Amino acid sequence: MPASDTAAVTVSIVVPVRNEADNVAPLIAEITGALDGRWAYEIIYVNDGSTDATAERLAAIMKQRPNLRQLRHANSTGQSAAVRSGVRAAGGAIVATLDGDGQNNPAFLPDLILAIENGGGRVGLAAGQRVGRKDTGFKKMQSHIANAVRTSILSDGTRDTGCGLKAFPRDVYLAMPYFDGLHRFMPALVRREGFDIAYVDVIDRPRHSGVSNYGFFDRLWIGIMDLAGVWWLIRRKKPTPDATEVTPHD
């Protein structure tokens, strides 16, 4: 995107994808339907090492939509890395994310964005909370156990950290320590920085096509080390001192 166009953007939508060729066009159509005429926005697809036709589908749509951008990872590095690449490249002061498989409904993006805009600088994260989840019973059970353990240890006040629908100020995200799995622990880390969290109930739906390409923190044993690390970060947080610059005339 030309620098002049990037400068005009106020909201950036970041979509991490890996091998989601058949889901690209329908999801972009829904995103544009939800946001056109409301914000000066861009859509950043982060193609995380796809080996199918995802890149070609995006390239074709980019010819019709100048606000669509594609970043490519040479190899798949995971969802957290893909989200971070998109946020770092974003031109908007507000970033919203959603998964690329179609399970996250873009119709909820405006509610998330408005929660940040209306937060008066106090809200550091607007987090989607899924209702009517379409996962299997086993995945729901894993998620329930993992969320209960996470909440008891971190006290982040969030019942569902796995929803891809989120919005946040770009600078708040970039100020947080980065690690693989960061997107699953954002509520705890945002609270660590002294910000409030807004919650938005969102309706879950089945993916449009294909199969899941990213693992889930819902499998507790994958995230246990990250959980311990985030607990340590919270315990080690010190108050940020007020700093006043002294000028020669003071």
Sequence and secondary structure as in RCSB ss.txt:
>XXXX:A:sequence
MPASDTAAVTVSIVVPVRNEADNVAPLIAEITGALDGRWAYEIIYVNDGSTDATAERLAAIMKQRPNLRQLRHAN
STGQSAAVRSGVRAAGGAIVATLDGDGQNNPAFLPDLILAIENGGGRVGLAAGQRVGRKDTGFKKMQSHIANAVR
TSILSDGTRDTGCGLKAFPRDVYLAMPYFDGLHRFMPALVRREGFDIAYVDVIDRPRHSGVSNYGFFDRLWIGIM
DLAGVWWLIRRKKPTPDATEVTPHD
>XXXX:A:secstr
  HHHHHH  EEEEEEESS HHHHHHHHHHHHHHHTTT  EEEEEEEES  SSHHHHHHHHHTT TTEEEEEESS
   HHHHHHHHHHH  SSEEEE  TTS S GGGHHHHHHHHHTTTT EEEEEEEEES  S HHHHHHHHHHHHHH
HHHH    S    S EEEEHHHHHHS   TTGGGSHHHHHHHTT EEEEEEEE    SSS   S  TTSHHHHHH
HHHHHHHHHHH           TT 
